[in-house]
């Protein structure tokens, strides 16, 4: 049996996977939605020392306690950072990493460092950096307001009920999780990988990625590999809230090694 370990993004927790987890379990899969320390229902455990290393250890412990022999590790948005680092520490247990509408973490960069250095969308870059500057008590980034979620969140397709859950259950984000640099060896390049793009209002899709590969862009050449597949979801940045059935189907297909393969540069 395959076990899915679902890692949420910033300001949220394991609650965000409720509907997707239900669909996956109906298929017979073992599912572990993770609430990282200091987020979601564990927000009361947050403090100035809550950082990326703690979230990596959270995931290592989850992986160690999964009984299924294979783990499909799904990292959404911020969640891909601790997911990739945890996978490096448990290469023998992770069968696949799924990048769900997320960046590609780079060795030596923090989340915000990568935003500062590599993000092309200036408005999004400024918004993320300004949020960090608003950290209360020097370490706790406040939850976006309802208006901020609507303006920044790419909430295309999310129902009013989903928006209400997001507004009600979102939690502050510990600053340390965003400013601690990643330490990666690159070992996870050996693991099967799936990328899932949310294309409604998103900045990346399979066609754009194929064009980047064809241009010879160095950062994406490693993605031309038979172990790497891709899917698209025609929704905004919150597919677990907007299209849980479709997302669950994509995750099951990813676990079965399906997905679009890229061709190399000419």
N, C-alpha and C positions, 0 to 999 in steps of 0.2 A: 504494500500500500504506500502511496505517496502522501507525504504530509506537506501542507502549505503553511509557511510561516509568513504572516502578513504584517508588514512594518509601515506604520502610518507616517504622514508628513508632519510639518510643524503645526503647533497649536491644537493638535487632535490627539486621539488615543485609539485603543483597540475598538472602541465603540463604532468608529467610522466604517468598519468592515461588516457590520451586522448582517446586512442583506446578502452581500457576496459570500460570507461564510456560510450562511444558511443554504445557499444554492450549491456550494461546493460539498457540503456535508450530505446533501440529498443525492449527490453523485457517488457517495461512498468514500469520499476523501477525508483524511484527518486534517483539521484546520486549527491553527493557533494564531488568532489576532493578537498582536503584541501591543501592550501599553508600556511605553518606555518610562523610566523613572522620572518623576516630576511632571508628567503630562496626564491628561485624561483623569481617570479616577485615582491616579497616583500623584496628582499635582501637589498634594500636601507634603510629599517627600522632596520637593524641589528646594534647592538652596544655592548659595554662591558657588559651591563646588560641583554642581550638576553640569557635566560636560560630555563631550562626544565619547571619551573613553568609557564613561559609565554606561552610555547607551550601547556601545559595542559589547561590553560585558553582559548587559541585559540579554542581548541576542545570543551570545555564546551560551549562556545558561539555558535559554529556551531550547536551542538546538541540542544541547547535551541531554535535555529531559524529554525530547521527542522519541517515542518508541519506534516509529516507522523507520525503516532502513535508509530511506531517501528523503531529503528535504528540498522542496522548491521554495527558495527565499525570494519574496516579492518586496521590493523596496519602492515606495511611492514618494516622490518629491524629496524632502529632506531625508526620509527614511532610507534612501539608497546609500547614504554615507555610512551609517553604522552597519548596514547590511553587507556591503562589500568588504569592510574591514573584518567583520565577524566571519565571513566566508573564508577569508585568508587564514583564519585561525582554526577553521574546521573544514578544510578542503575534502576530507574523507567522508563528510556527512552531507555536503551540499551537492545535489545533483544538477541544479540549475539556478541561475540568478535571473530574476525578471526585473527589468528597469521600467517601472510604470510611470510614464510621463515625467521622467526624472533626468537630471544631468548625469554626466560620467565623472565620478570623483577622480581627482588627480592627486598623486603623491605630493606632499609638501604644501597643499592648499587647504585652508579651512573653507567652510561653506561660503562665508562672506568674502573671503579672499578670492575664491573662484568667481564669485559674482562680480567683484571689482575688476578682475583681470580679464575675464572672458565673456561676460554677458554683453550682447550687442544691443539689447533693448534698453535704452537709457532710462526710460520712465520706470521700468521694473527695477532696474539697478538702483536708481535713486530711492525708490520706495523702500526696498529692502534695507539699504544702508541707513536710511532715516529712521526706520523702525528700531534698528539696533541702538541708535543714538538716544532713543526714548526709553531705554531700559530703566525700570524703576529700581531704586536701591542699588543701581550699578550692575544688576545681573538678571532682571526679570523683564522680558519684553511683553508689554500688555497685549491682550487679545485685540485684534482689529474690531472696530465698531461695525455695526450692521451696514452702515454706508460704505465703510472701507472694504468690507467683504464684497459688496456689489461692484465697487469701482475697480478693485484689484484682483479679485479671485478667479476670473474666468469661470463663472458659475453657470455657463450655458448648459441647459437641460436639467438643472437641479430644480425639483419641485418646491413649493412653498413649505411643505412638511420637512423636506431635506434642509432647507435654509433655516427653519426654526430649530432643528436639531443642531446644526452647526453653530448658530448664535448661542444656544443654550449650553452646549457641552464643550465648546472650545476652551482651551486653557492657555495661560501665559507660556511663553517659550523661554527656557533658561538660556541666557546669552552665551554661556560657556559651550553649548552644543554647536554654536555657529562660528566661533572664533578659534577653536582648537584645530590645528593643522592635521590633516590625514597623514598616516604613515603606512604606505602601501608598497608591497614588493612587486606587484604586477602578476602574482601567481594566479589570480582568478581569471586571467586571460585563457587559461587552460580549461575552464569550466564551460559547459553549454550555457548560452545566454539568450535571452529574449528581450527585445525592446518593444514597448507598446506606446504608440503615439496617440494622443488625443488631439484630433485635427480641427475641431470647431474653435477657431480663434487661436489655435496653437501656432508655433513658429517652425515646427518641424513635422515632416511626414516622410513616407518612404521615397516618394519621387525626389524630394529635396535632398534626402540623404544619398540617394543614388547619384545625383548630380555632383554632390560634394566628393564622393568616391571617384567619379570620373574626372574631376578636376585635379585629382592627386593630392587633396588636402591630407596631410600626414596623420591628423588625429583620428581619422575615420578608417584608415586603411586596414586596421586590424579587424574591422567588422566584416570584411570579406572573408568569411570562414564558414564552412558547412555546419559548424556548431552554433552559429548565430542566426536567429530568425527574428522576424518583425511582424507586428500586427498594427492595424489602425482601428481606432474607435471614433466614430463621428459624434463626438460630444466634447464638452469643456474639460477643465482640469480636474474635475471631481467625479470620475466615472463610477466610483463605488456608491455615490449618492444619486447620480443621474441615470446610469445604465448598469445596474448591478447584475442583471441576467446576462447581458452581453459580455461584461467583464469576466464573470465567472466562466463563461464558455471559452473566452480567450485564454484564461489561465489554465483550464483543462487541456486545451489544444497545445499550449506552450509546454506543459508537462509531458505531452505525448510527442514532443519534438517536431511539431508543425510550425509553420510560419514562413513568410517570404524570405528568400535568401538573396543577398546582394551579389552582383557580378563585379569583377575587378575593373580597375581603370585600364583603358586601352593602351 
